Amino acid sequence: ATTTATATGEKMQTSDDAKFIKKRWKGGTIEPHPTDKALIVNYQLEATVFGEQSSNPMIEEKKNCQKIIRLRSLNAKTDPATLAREVVDKCDLIHKSQLADVEQIIFYLKNRKDNAGADIADNNSQHHRSAVSAKRTPATKVNSNSAALSPAKTPASNADVSINNIDEYVELLYEDLSERIRGSAMILQVARNPDNLEELEKNEACLSALSRVLREDWRKSLDLSTNIIYIFFCFSTYTKFHPVIVQYKIGSLCMDVIDYELRRYETMRNELDVRKNPVTSAPLSAKSSKEKLNRSTDDFLDIMNEEKPKEMEPPRRRIPELKQRPKSGNWSSFHGSMSSSLMKSQVLNSSYHEALSNGAVTPDSGISTNGDMKATSNEALDRNDPKVKKEEIDRLNKQLKVFAKKQEQLLRVAFYLLLNMAENIKLEEKMRRKHIVKMLVKTLDRQNIDLLMLVTTFLKKLSIVRDNKDDMGEFNIIAKLPRLFQSGHTDLAQVTLKLVFNLSFDGVLRRKMVGAGYLPKLVMFINDEKHHGIAMKILYHMSLDDWVKGLFTHTECVQMATDAIVLNLNSKVDLDLISLCINLSLNKRNAQIMVEGNRLHDLMDRAFKYQDSLLMKLLRNLSQHEMLQPKFIDYVGDLARILTICEDESFVVECLGILGNLSLADLDYSQILQNFQLIPWIRDVLVPGAKLDDMVLDTIVYLGTCAHDELCALLFCRAKVVLSLIELLKAKQEDDEIVLQIIFVFQQILRHESTREYMIKETESPAYLIDLMHDKNAEIRKVCDYCLDIIAMSDTEWAKRIKLEKFRNHNSQWLCMVESQQDQDNEQDYADNDENENELDTYLRNDYLDNCDLYNSANTNKESEDNESNNPASPALSTYSRPVSR
């Protein structure tokens, strides 16, 4: 009982108090490898566990170990002494005193005949492999839900794989292909534990071996490539390990692998399409199409054989090799079956760039079949059989799906690694130069949801850079995205819509989206709570283009958006929703839809209830359309009353805008000004610097609308509003819009005979109009010219002064023109003037006369119907309409 208690106490102490582990090794003997050109170093590893309370060790354990040092550079010309010194310097397990022993063993390995003791070597190697494999369980498949990614194959469970055996796993990377796959899968299980990454980072031999195997053998097996890239992906999830990936150039290698795999899959798909529709495919020539067909077909079969599990293949040494033509068989078909393995060996020895230059990895097998028409006749008859052809296509299609599934695992882990590395802006730029965008866009044709999620996320990240965005448009990404956000997968649709939103900032891409039918598809997401926000942002971007606003009438977007505003129970409307409606309200047809039924009343009630300036801005846009202005008469009183009592200046500005748009003959403007006592409020607003420029501008616009009524014009003159406008004109000479609207008020007042004399004799407005006659703004010059014409007809003194100022202006422009033209004439050849007698002289060109016609009141700018419907506030052609400076 005492012994048991003591053991239990020691166990508890071990688990609770163990704080430090000390490892040390003792060198041992060195032996030559029985079969390979390698050294076997025997050493003893001691591990001791210490606690804080006592300096005595708590647990001690010793283990005999071996390390194999392979001498790959050893050959008949190698100097044993030099190689021995290199081995001793690089291996810490070998003491310098053992240099002579190492040199002697290397000399022995150099002169040893490989055939001597071959049987013994074979037995020893088999015994060694069986001993290693006995420590591991058969292959098991990892559950995909346990991690973000899952390896292609996992030969051992996590419980049987330990970082203490990492050297054994690395040794498997030097064996045949199946052993390399198994070893890489075991190292992957170690790397998937984040606690092992720091120790793996220090194991340079392991990382070097993995990078070398990936660089040399990535075309041999998808499983091998997936496992090794997955190992480095584990490092890429932490920024501190990114230098490891950069050091071994894994990112560049991943892009080469992705590029090659995408080309290979495309070749296989094209070949399968050719098989399905041999008539519709139009080759360049019969000979070239036949050669391409043979190459791609053989490559396709070679790929499928390459990825076939090894247990499905019979041992190759048991397959007899025929030395002569079989009498009852088909010699051509026999060589067709044998060419796969022959080509496989040649493909693996060829370079990657040679493979890509050929369009696929299809080197010539060296077997000629051009003259065997009789031998291939049976095969041709079989292929012409519809049933046989259908079975063959189904078989190839099934094999393609299996291959694509494995390939997509490789593409996913490779893209994920690159996405993590793209945190570095410089590395992202290098990826762009190596055409990462093209690879990602090409991958959008796949069916794997997880892969599409990753690729779309990567594209979304890259799309914020202009060059990447331009590349996406060049590779026609717009045509590939509707399939993704209509897939029914919520997460995929969300990330795809975010990508579309980033691309929608570009006007050219927006035009392509509209052409591809995005508009009705995006409208369907308005009532979807999960995608409502991002869909509204995209629709808002599309509504920025005037020619697109009219296309919204062919969808239910206008009705749905307006109803969403009216039925919203919150005090504030969604910003994207109201912004979209504001843009759409500029179109005449959209505005009609918005006010159908009782919507205008509901919108006005909500705007006054919450004093929502954006909603009032929407109503202001609606009031710009002449056909809708009569509907606002019932709300004029409420709009005028709110001007003097509301403290929100932005809301007041929009109310002023609505009043300024209502140019109705049945409206008594003077009665409104007097009933709601707006004259004192207007004079306070017109004081320079008292209010914001937006409020001042909209107040002047409202005065211009009211001044069309003669009673209002008299009221403005008596209340000295005109004097306030002149003072404001002096202070805001640099603001073209304010200046233009002020002189438009002068124009409206000058049109009435009862107020014309007051404007000419009691104010300084004529003098300021003469000064503005030379303004750079064409609209200002136009309104000034009209006002001066009215003044000249009413007052003879001002008529003479105006005439003199106009003559001086024209004369100065003429002199400037003549001087500049003389300078040009000195450098020109006058011989060309005799060719066309009907033309004017060089100093009297038509373009100058057109440019100098500044005061022709009949000169008007024509606008298209679309611009008139989308911008109803633009100046009309008559002199009595409100001008706009820009």
Buried (B, 14 or more C-beta within 10 A) or exposed (E): EEEEEEEEEEEEBEEEBBEEEEEEBEBBEBBBBBBBBBBBBBBEBEBBBBBEEEEEEBBEEEEEBEBBBEBEEBEEEBEBBEBBBEBBEEBEBBEEEBBEBBBBBBBEBBEEEEEEBEEEBEEBBEEEEEEBBEEBEEEEEBEEEEEEBBBBBBBBBBEBBBBEBBBBBBBBBBBEEBBBBBBBBBBBBBBBBEEBBEEBBEBEEBBEBBBBBBBEBBBBBBBBBBBBBBBBBBBBBBEEBBEBBBEBEBBBBBBBBBBBBBBBBBBBBBBBEBBBEEEEEEBEEEEEBEBBBBBBBBBBBBBBBBBEEEEEEEEEEEEEEEEEEEEEEBBBBBBBEBBBBBBBEBBEEBEBEEBBEBBBBBBBBEBEBEEBEEBBEEEEEEEEEEEEBEEBEEEBEEBBEEBBEBBBBBBBBBBBBBBBBBEBEEBBBBBBEBBBBBBBBBBBEBEBEBBBBBBBBBBBBBBEBEEBBBBBBEBEBBEBBBEBBBBEBEEBBBBBBBBBBBBBBBEEBBBBBBEBEBBEBBBBBBEEEEBBBBBBBBBBBBBEBBEBBBBBBEBBBBBBBBBBBBEBEEEEBBEBBBBBBBBBBBBBBBBBBBBEEEBBBBBBEBBBEBBBBBBBBBBBBBBBBEEBBEBBEEBBEEBBBBBEEBEBEBBBBBBBBBBBBBBBEEBBBBEBBBEBEBBEBBBEBBEEEEBBEBBBBBBBBBBBBBBBBBBBBBBBBEBEBBBBBBEBBEEBEEBBBBBBBBBBBBBBBBBBEEBBEBBBEEBEBBEBBBEBBBBEBEBBBBBBBBBBBBBBEBBEEBBEBBEEBBEEBEEEBEEEBEEEBEEEEEEEEEEEEEEEEEEEEBEEBEEBEEEEEBBEEEEEEEEEEBEEBBBBBBBEEEBEEBBBBE
